[in-house]
């Protein structure tokens, strides 16, 4: 592929996270930024663990110093939390950074990389930037992950790496551990990267499978449930051999000391995560009931405080733009490869007051 052709292909990829912000929406529609409510990005509406904020503030007092090269305190805390060896952990400035670094370490230009669609757009983008050949596998229904379809492509051979996002962004769909283990066993020459960014952090997920399957890697983050999105803390768990290869390309000090200490403090808070889960369940149930009472908009996918809304035939892009003019920012889900022709919006719920404003705006639309 020529450079111009590659640039054109990259330019055609839409990135939902780059398309909206409160400042941009306010400027476009002549609104005061304080009157704009952002439901488009998946952040914790309850904020951050208080102890994590204090730990970050204290760490900033030594901002003239470099952080520990190995992020020792965080490495030890996570190894204990997950029951893994410290050398099986790999860190990055958020999972975007981790995904880029792992693709650079574990793939070469021309390698075949498998993604199911719709899913998190960065897999496809970063793989193409690496020069890989991306095979996008659609499901029979976009709100589920078609494992059979994935396996048919894997059976063709020569797949260097396959991403599986569970719970999936944006649909909330999940893949059972039994299916993950079966794929890893059946295709040992393929690296399977299991993205669990949206999982409830106290669940084991696919992490225990890594001990028996050296071609498995599991991704986790402090951005979602832990409420530390602004500090950019992501990590991977894989065999020490895979991690050792990836460490060669990891920039030194690629996480700040403030981020590391905040993450350590967040792990020590035993009440924050259960409180968040209970609140998310309560608000999601309330939102679905109220939405069903005032409109024909359906909910196709749910995970924590993130919902995929089915607009029942309405144009998703126009609806998102109309809502933006009202100061309500949502993610136009047609920006996801595989959802281009589906009338879906993705929203992440906030406080009860804000959620009621979203319902009222949807009803008016």
Secondary structure, DSSP 8 states (H G I E B T S, - for coil): --HHHHHHHHHT---GGGT--HHHHHHHHT--GGG-EE-SS---TT---HHHHHHHHHHHTTTTS---TT-HHHHHHHHHHHT--GGGEEEESSHHHHHHHHHHHH--TT-EEEEEESS-THHHHHHHHTT-EEEEEE-SSTTS--HHHHHHHHTTS-EEEEEEESS-TTT-----HHHHHHHHHH-TTSEEEEE-TTS-TTS-TTGGGGGT-TTEEEEEESSSTT--GGG--EEEE--HHHHHHHHTTS-TT-S-HHHHHHHHHHHH-SSHHHHHHHHHHHHHHHHHHHHHHH-S-EEEEEETTEEEEE-TTS-HHHHHHHHHHTTEE-EEGGGSTT-TTS-EEEEE---HHHHHHHHHHHHH-
